[in-house]
Amino acid sequence: MEYHEHCLSIFKEIEDCIGEGTAWYSLGHDHEFLGSLSSALSCYRLSIKHFDKTRRSLKSEDEWKISFRDSYRVSYTALWRTLLKNGEIEEALYAAEKGRAQALVDILKDQYGIDFPSFSALAPNQTLTAALELLPAQAVFVALDQNKITFWVLRKDSKISFRQNEIAYGSADLLMETILEGIGVRDAVRCENRSLDPLRSDLSHSKKLITEKTVLPSSFSVNSLQPLYDVLLGPIADLLQGNELIVVPDGPFCLAPYSALSESIRIRTVPSLTAFNVIVGAREDFHSKTGALLVGDPWLKEVTNKKGEPILEQLPYAKREVEMIGKLLQTTPLTGKSARKSEVLKSMKSVALVHIAAHGCQKTGEIALAPNTKRKSPIPKEEDFILKLSDVQTISLRARLVVLSCCHSGRGEVKSEGVVGIARAFLCAGARSVLVSLWAIDDEVTLLFMRSFYQHLLHGKSTSTALKQAMKYLRESKQYCAIKHWAPFVLVGDDVTLEFPKK
C-alpha cells in the first residue's frame, strides 16, 4: 500500500491520468483485501473517474474506445464486486452497466441524433426506473467475475432480484467449448464458406467444408444444452415470468445460443441496458416500415490474387436462399453482378428489411459485394467491393431488421464492449434488430430455416416469434432435429414486426 501511494503521487506530479487510474485501482485492491470496503469503493470510483476522463478524449475513435475499455475492465469489475460485498445490490448493477457497450452507446446517440441520458449517469436510486422505462419484458443482466456468475433480474412490477452462482465446469470458456463440442458444432458440415478470411489471408481459394475441431477432455463431453441452461437460466428459473426475456450477457456467454435454451421463452440479447433504451427510444419515423433489400451471391470473379485467380468462391446456395425469400416477399433480389456495392448502398437507405447472404468478416463487420463498374483500376480495390461499417453509417441505415446469413455472423471478438463483429456493426449503423448465426450449418438447413422464418413474418409474427417457430420446425423434423442444426440463431436488439404488401 505504501508503494502504491508513492506511485500515485508520482503519477499526479507528472499528470499521467491513466497512471493515476491504475494506482487508485491498486490501492482499492489493497483495501478490499484488508476488508476495508468503504475505502476500497472510494479508490475504485476514483480509478474509474480517471479512466472515463481519458476515454472521453478518444472522441469518435470506436476501436480505440473498445480497446481502452477492455484494458482497464478490472476496475469496473472490482467496483461492482465490492458493492455486492457491501450489500449494495442496485448500486452494483449501476456500476456493472456503466462499463457495458460504452462505445456502442456513443455511436447510437450520434446515429439517432438524440441525447439519451446514460443509465450510468443517473443516481443509483434512479437506476431501476431508467432501466425499466422502455423495457417491454423482463430482463436479466449477467456479470462474470472469474468463475462466479451474477444475475440481476428486472421486471416492471417488482424490485430487482439478485442471484449468484459458481460455474461448476471450471470456467465460462471451457463450458462454452464443451457445449459446442458436445452438440457437434465443430464437426464438418456441407456448407459454403461465407467468411472473408480467404481474402484477408490472400488465399487462392476457400474451403468448401468448415472443419474446425477442438479436442477436449472426454470427461467434459455433453449431449445437450442442459449444462448451459443450468448455468445461465437454472439459477433464476423461478424468478422468470411470461414468455419473453431480454438478456444482457457477459464474457464468453455473449456467444451462447440463448434462443435455444428454452422452448417456452422467447429470448433475445442486447449489449447493454443503455444501448437497448437508445434503440427503442428512437423517434417513431426513424426506422422504415416497408421495403426489403435481398442480397445474395455477389459476383466476385474479378477479385483475384497476384496470379489472377479468384480469391473468393461464388455462393450458389446463397443465391437460392435470396431467390426463395424473394418469391415469398414478392421482391427481386440483387444477385451476381447486380449486387454491386454502389447499388446495395443506394437500395439500403430506406428499406425496413435487409437480408444479406454473402462473404462476411466476423471481426470487422465487412461484407464482400460485387465490385462497382465505375472504378479507377481494372482490378477492383477494396473500396470498390468491400462494404464497411463506415459506408453504412454514411447513409444511416433505417432497417428494422437485418438478417446476416454469413458464416459465423453472430461471432466476433468478445470484449468488455461485448461481441465486436458483424451484428454490432449493423446496430451501429442504425439497425433496430439483427438476426445472426453463431456457427456454420448445412446449406439445406439454412434454406428450410429461412423459408419458415419468413413465412411467419409474412403472417404478422414478431421477429422473436418467427425465430422461435422456425427453430421449432427444424427441431421437430426427422432429418434436422439435432441441436447443431436449429440452435445457432440469435436475435440481437429489439423485437420488431414488418409490413409486407398484400398479395
C-alpha positions in Angstrom: 0.0 0.0 0.0 2.9 2.4 0.8 4.4 1.8 -2.6 1.1 2.2 -4.4 0.6 5.6 -2.6 4.0 6.6 -3.6 3.2 5.5 -7.2 0.0 7.6 -7.1 1.9 10.7 -6.0 4.4 10.3 -8.9 1.6 10.0 -11.5 -0.1 13.1 -10.1 3.1 15.0 -10.3 3.7 14.1 -14.0 -0.1 14.5 -14.7 -0.5 10.9 -16.0 -4.2 10.3 -15.9 -4.1 6.7 -16.9 -1.3 6.1 -14.3 -3.5 7.7 -11.6 -6.4 5.5 -12.5 -4.1 2.4 -12.3 -2.7 3.5 -8.9 -6.1 4.1 -7.5 -7.2 0.7 -8.6 -4.2 -0.9 -6.9 -5.0 1.0 -3.7 -8.6 -0.2 -3.9 -7.4 -3.8 -4.3 -5.3 -3.3 -1.2 -8.2 -2.0 0.9 -10.5 -4.8 -0.5 -8.0 -7.4 0.5 -7.8 -6.0 4.0 -11.6 -5.9 4.3 -11.9 -2.1 4.3 -14.8 -2.0 1.8 -15.6 1.7 2.2 -12.0 2.8 1.4 -11.9 0.2 -1.4 -15.0 1.7 -3.0 -13.6 5.2 -2.8 -10.4 4.1 -4.6 -12.2 2.1 -7.3 -14.5 5.1 -8.0 -11.6 7.4 -8.4 -9.9 4.9 -10.7 -12.9 4.7 -13.0 -13.2 8.5 -12.9 -9.7 8.9 -14.3 -10.2 6.2 -16.9 -13.5 7.7 -18.0 -11.7 11.1 -18.4 -9.2 9.5 -20.7 -11.8 7.7 -22.6 -13.7 10.9 -23.4 -10.6 12.3 -25.0 -10.7 9.5 -27.6 -13.8 11.2 -29.1 -15.2 9.2 -32.1 -12.4 6.6 -32.4 -14.5 3.5 -31.9 -11.7 0.9 -32.0 -9.6 2.9 -29.5 -12.5 3.2 -27.1 -13.2 -0.6 -27.3 -9.5 -1.4 -26.7 -9.1 1.1 -23.9 -12.2 -0.1 -22.0 -11.0 -3.7 -22.4 -7.6 -2.9 -21.0 -9.0 -1.4 -17.8 -12.1 -3.6 -17.2 -10.7 -4.8 -13.9 -11.6 -1.5 -12.3 -15.2 -1.7 -13.3 -15.5 -5.3 -12.2 -13.8 -4.5 -8.9 -16.3 -1.7 -8.2 -19.5 -3.8 -8.7 -17.9 -6.8 -6.9 -17.1 -4.7 -3.9 -20.5 -3.1 -3.9 -22.1 -6.5 -3.7 -19.9 -7.4 -0.8 -21.2 -4.3 0.9 -24.8 -5.3 0.2 -25.5 -2.5 -2.3 -27.4 -4.5 -4.9 -28.8 -1.7 -7.1 -25.6 0.3 -6.9 -23.7 -2.8 -8.1 -26.0 -3.1 -11.1 -25.4 0.6 -11.8 -21.6 0.1 -11.8 -21.8 -3.0 -13.9 -24.0 -1.3 -16.5 -21.6 1.7 -16.6 -18.9 -0.4 -18.2 -21.1 -2.1 -20.8 -21.1 -1.2 -24.5 -19.9 2.3 -23.9 -18.5 2.8 -27.4 -21.7 1.4 -29.0 -23.9 3.8 -27.0 -21.7 6.8 -28.1 -22.3 5.7 -31.8 -26.0 5.1 -31.3 -26.6 8.5 -29.8 -25.0 10.1 -32.8 -26.8 7.8 -35.2 -30.2 8.6 -33.9 -29.5 12.2 -33.2 -30.7 12.1 -29.6 -29.1 12.9 -26.3 -30.5 9.9 -24.4 -29.5 10.0 -20.7 -27.0 7.3 -19.9 -28.2 4.7 -17.4 -24.9 5.0 -15.7 -25.2 8.8 -15.4 -28.2 8.6 -13.2 -28.2 8.4 -9.4 -28.3 4.9 -8.0 -31.8 5.3 -6.8 -32.9 6.1 -10.3 -31.3 3.1 -12.0 -34.3 0.7 -11.7 -36.7 3.3 -13.1 -34.4 4.2 -16.0 -33.8 0.5 -16.9 -37.5 -0.4 -16.9 -38.8 2.8 -18.6 -38.7 1.3 -22.1 -38.3 -2.4 -21.2 -41.1 -4.3 -22.8 -40.4 -7.5 -20.9 -38.4 -9.0 -18.1 -34.6 -8.7 -18.4 -31.6 -10.4 -16.8 -28.3 -8.7 -16.5 -25.3 -11.1 -16.4 -21.9 -10.3 -15.0 -18.8 -12.5 -14.7 -16.0 -12.4 -12.2 -13.7 -15.3 -12.7 -15.8 -18.4 -12.2 -18.6 -16.6 -10.4 -21.7 -15.5 -12.3 -24.0 -12.8 -11.0 -27.6 -12.2 -12.1 -29.9 -9.2 -11.7 -33.5 -9.9 -12.8 -35.5 -6.8 -13.7 -39.3 -6.5 -14.1 -41.6 -3.5 -14.2 -43.8 -4.9 -11.5 -41.2 -5.8 -8.9 -37.9 -4.9 -7.4 -34.6 -6.1 -8.7 -34.0 -9.8 -7.9 -30.4 -10.8 -7.3 -28.7 -14.2 -7.5 -25.1 -15.5 -7.7 -23.8 -18.9 -8.7 -20.5 -20.7 -9.2 -19.6 -22.2 -12.6 -19.0 -25.8 -11.8 -17.3 -26.5 -15.1 -14.0 -24.7 -14.3 -14.6 -21.6 -16.4 -17.1 -20.0 -18.8 -14.7 -20.5 -21.7 -14.3 -24.2 -21.0 -18.1 -24.7 -20.6 -18.8 -23.0 -23.9 -16.2 -25.0 -25.8 -17.5 -28.2 -24.1 -21.1 -27.4 -25.1 -20.1 -26.7 -28.8 -18.0 -29.9 -28.9 -20.8 -32.0 -27.4 -23.5 -31.0 -29.8 -21.3 -31.4 -32.8 -20.8 -27.8 -33.8 -17.1 -28.5 -34.6 -17.9 -31.4 -36.9 -17.5 -30.8 -40.7 -20.8 -29.8 -42.4 -21.9 -29.4 -46.0 -21.9 -25.6 -46.3 -20.5 -22.8 -48.2 -17.7 -20.9 -46.6 -19.2 -17.4 -46.4 -16.2 -16.0 -44.5 -13.9 -13.2 -45.7 -10.9 -15.0 -44.2 -9.5 -16.2 -47.6 -9.4 -12.5 -48.8 -7.7 -11.4 -45.6 -5.0 -14.1 -45.9 -4.9 -13.8 -49.7 -5.5 -17.5 -50.4 -6.2 -18.6 -53.9 -9.5 -20.3 -52.9 -11.7 -21.1 -49.9 -12.5 -24.5 -48.5 -16.0 -26.0 -49.0 -16.2 -27.6 -45.6 -16.0 -25.9 -42.2 -13.7 -28.4 -40.4 -12.8 -26.7 -37.1 -12.1 -29.2 -34.4 -11.3 -28.7 -30.7 -10.1 -31.6 -28.6 -11.4 -31.5 -25.1 -11.2 -34.0 -22.1 -13.6 -36.8 -22.5 -14.9 -36.2 -19.0 -16.4 -32.9 -20.2 -18.4 -34.4 -23.1 -22.1 -33.5 -23.2 -25.1 -34.5 -25.2 -27.3 -31.4 -24.9 -27.6 -27.8 -23.9 -28.7 -28.7 -20.4 -25.3 -27.8 -18.7 -25.6 -24.3 -20.3 -29.2 -24.0 -19.2 -28.2 -25.0 -15.6 -25.6 -22.2 -15.5 -27.4 -19.4 -17.3 -31.2 -19.9 -16.7 -31.4 -22.6 -14.0 -30.4 -20.3 -11.1 -33.1 -17.7 -11.9 -35.8 -20.0 -13.5 -38.1 -19.5 -10.5 -37.9 -15.7 -11.0 -38.9 -15.7 -14.6 -42.4 -14.9 -15.7 -44.1 -14.7 -19.1 -42.8 -15.9 -22.4 -40.3 -13.2 -23.3 -36.8 -12.5 -21.9 -34.1 -10.0 -22.7 -30.5 -11.0 -21.7 -27.6 -8.7 -21.3 -24.7 -11.2 -21.5 -21.1 -11.0 -20.4 -17.8 -12.6 -21.4 -17.8 -15.9 -23.3 -21.6 -16.2 -22.5 -22.1 -13.5 -25.2 -21.8 -16.3 -27.7 -24.3 -18.6 -26.0 -27.3 -19.8 -28.1 -29.8 -18.2 -25.8 -32.8 -18.6 -28.2 -32.3 -22.4 -27.9 -32.2 -22.6 -24.1 -35.9 -22.6 -23.6 -38.8 -23.9 -25.6 -41.4 -21.8 -23.7 -39.5 -18.4 -23.5 -38.5 -16.2 -26.5 -35.0 -14.9 -25.7 -33.0 -12.2 -27.3 -29.9 -10.3 -26.3 -28.8 -6.7 -26.0 -25.3 -5.4 -25.5 -26.4 -3.2 -22.5 -29.5 -1.7 -20.9 -28.5 1.8 -22.1 -27.9 0.6 -25.7 -31.3 -1.0 -25.7 -33.1 2.1 -24.4 -31.4 4.2 -27.0 -32.5 1.9 -29.8 -36.2 1.6 -28.7 -36.2 5.3 -27.8 -35.6 6.4 -31.3 -38.3 8.6 -32.8 -41.2 6.8 -34.4 -40.4 7.6 -38.0 -36.6 6.8 -37.8 -36.9 3.2 -39.0 -38.7 2.3 -42.2 -41.9 0.2 -42.0 -41.9 -1.3 -45.6 -39.5 -2.3 -48.3 -36.9 -5.2 -48.5 -33.4 -5.5 -49.8 -32.3 -9.1 -50.5 -28.6 -9.6 -51.5 -27.1 -12.9 -52.3 -24.0 -14.4 -54.0 -22.4 -11.2 -55.3 -20.2 -11.6 -58.4 -16.6 -11.8 -57.1 -14.7 -13.4 -60.0 -12.9 -10.1 -60.6 -11.4 -10.1 -57.1 -8.2 -12.0 -57.8 -4.8 -12.7 -56.2 -1.5 -11.8 -57.8 -1.8 -14.9 -60.1 -5.1 -13.6 -61.4 -7.0 -16.4 -59.7 -10.3 -15.7 -57.9 -9.8 -15.4 -54.1 -13.4 -15.9 -53.0 -15.8 -18.6 -54.3 -19.2 -18.0 -55.6 -22.1 -19.0 -53.3 -24.8 -20.8 -55.3 -26.8 -21.7 -52.1 -26.8 -18.1 -51.0 -28.3 -17.2 -54.4 -31.0 -19.9 -54.0 -31.7 -18.6 -50.5 -32.5 -15.0 -51.5 -34.4 -16.1 -54.6 -36.6 -18.2 -52.4 -37.2 -15.3 -50.0 -37.8 -13.0 -52.9 -40.7 -15.2 -54.1 -42.2 -15.1 -50.6 -41.9 -11.4 -50.3 -42.6 -10.6 -54.0 -39.2 -8.8 -54.2 -36.5 -9.2 -56.8 -33.2 -9.9 -55.1 -29.8 -8.4 -56.1 -27.5 -11.3 -57.1 -24.4 -11.7 -59.2 -23.3 -8.5 -60.9 -26.5 -6.7 -59.8 -25.3 -6.9 -56.2 -22.8 -4.1 -56.8 -21.6 -2.2 -53.7 -23.0 1.1 -55.1 -26.4 -0.4 -55.8 -26.6 -2.1 -52.4 -25.8 1.1 -50.6 -28.3 3.0 -52.7 -31.1 0.4 -52.0 -30.3 0.1 -48.3 -31.2 3.6 -47.4 -34.9 3.3 -46.9 -35.9 -0.3 -46.6 -37.3 -2.0 -43.4 -35.6 -5.3 -44.1 -32.1 -6.1 -45.2 -31.1 -9.7 -45.9 -27.5 -10.4 -46.9 -26.2 -13.9 -47.9 -22.5 -13.3 -48.8 -19.0 -13.4 -47.6 -18.6 -11.6 -44.3 -15.8 -10.8 -41.8 -16.8 -11.7 -38.3 -14.2 -9.4 -36.7 -14.8 -6.2 -38.6 -18.3 -6.4 -40.0 -17.1 -6.1 -43.6 -19.1 -7.8 -46.4 -17.9 -8.6 -49.9 -20.2 -7.3 -52.7 -19.8 -7.2 -56.4 -17.3 -4.6 -57.5 -18.6 -1.2 -58.7 -18.4 -0.8 -62.5 -17.2 2.7 -62.2 -13.7 2.5 -60.6 -10.2 3.8 -61.1 -8.5 0.4 -61.6 -9.4 -2.5 -63.8 -8.6 -4.8 -60.8 -11.0 -4.0 -58.0 -9.6 -2.4 -54.9 -11.2 -3.0 -51.5 -13.1 0.3 -51.6 -14.8 -0.9 -54.8 -16.4 -4.0 -53.3 -16.0 -4.2 -49.6 -19.0 -2.9 -47.6 -17.5 -1.3 -44.4 -19.2 0.0 -41.4 -18.2 3.5 -42.3 -20.0 3.0 -45.7 -23.3 2.0 -44.0 -23.0 4.8 -41.3 -22.6 7.3 -44.1 -26.1 6.5 -45.5 -27.7 6.0 -42.0 -29.4 2.6 -42.1 -33.2 2.7 -41.4 -33.8 -1.1 -41.3 -36.0 -2.5 -38.6 -34.4 -6.0 -39.2 -31.1 -7.1 -40.7 -30.6 -10.8 -41.4 -27.0 -11.7 -41.8 -26.7 -15.1 -43.5 -22.9 -15.0 -43.5 -20.6 -17.6 -42.0 -20.4 -17.3 -38.2 -22.2 -13.9 -38.4 -23.0 -14.0 -34.7 -19.4 -14.4 -33.6 -16.6 -11.9 -33.2 -14.1 -10.8 -30.6 -15.5 -10.9 -27.1 -14.5 -7.7 -25.4 -15.8 -5.8 -22.4 -17.8 -4.0 -25.1 -19.5 -7.3 -25.9 -19.2 -9.2 -29.2 -17.3 -7.0 -31.7 -18.4 -8.4 -35.0 -20.9 -8.1 -37.8 -24.0 -7.8 -35.6 -22.6 -4.9 -33.7 -21.6 -3.2 -36.9 -25.2 -3.1 -38.2 -26.5 -2.0 -34.8 -24.0 0.9 -35.0 -25.3 1.7 -38.5 -28.9 2.1 -37.2 -30.5 -1.4 -37.5 -33.2 -1.9 -34.8 -32.5 -5.7 -34.6 -30.1 -8.1 -36.2 -30.5 -11.9 -36.7 -27.3 -13.8 -36.8 -25.9 -17.4 -36.6 -23.3 -18.5 -34.1 -21.9 -21.3 -36.2 -22.0 -22.7 -39.7 -24.8 -25.1 -40.6 -25.8 -27.2 -43.5 -26.9 -25.3 -46.6 -30.2 -27.2 -46.9 -31.0 -26.5 -43.2 -30.4 -22.7 -43.8 -32.9 -22.8 -46.7 -35.5 -24.6 -44.6 -35.0 -22.3 -41.6 -35.2 -19.1 -43.7 -38.4 -20.3 -45.5 -40.1 -21.0 -42.2 -38.8 -17.8 -40.6 -40.1 -15.5 -43.4 -43.4 -17.3 -43.7 -44.1 -16.5 -40.1 -43.0 -12.9 -40.6 -45.4 -12.7 -43.5 -48.2 -13.8 -41.2 -47.5 -10.8 -39.0 -45.5 -12.5 -36.3 -42.8 -10.6 -34.5 -39.2 -11.4 -35.2 -38.6 -13.3 -32.0 -41.8 -15.4 -32.5 -40.9 -16.2 -36.1 -37.4 -17.2 -34.9 -38.9 -19.5 -32.3 -41.3 -21.1 -34.7 -38.6 -21.7 -37.4 -36.4 -23.3 -34.8 -39.3 -25.5 -33.6 -39.9 -26.5 -37.2 -36.3 -27.8 -37.6 -36.3 -29.3 -34.1 -39.4 -31.4 -34.8 -38.2 -32.6 -38.2 -36.8 -36.1 -38.6 -33.7 -35.1 -40.6 -32.6 -31.9 -38.8 -33.7 -32.4 -35.2 -30.1 -32.4 -33.9 -29.3 -29.4 -31.7 -26.5 -28.2 -34.0 -29.0 -27.6 -36.8 -31.6 -25.4 -35.1 -29.8 -23.8 -32.1 -27.3 -21.3 -33.6 -29.7 -18.5 -34.5 -29.7 -15.4 -32.1 -31.7 -12.2 -32.2 -29.9 -9.1 -31.1 -31.7 -5.9 -30.3 -35.4 -5.1 -30.4 -38.3 -7.4 -31.2 -39.9 -6.0 -34.4 -42.7 -6.7 -36.8 -42.6 -5.9 -40.5 -45.3 -4.8 -43.0 -45.4 -6.5 -46.4 -47.5 -5.7 -49.4 -50.7 -7.8 -49.6 -50.9 -10.3 -52.5 
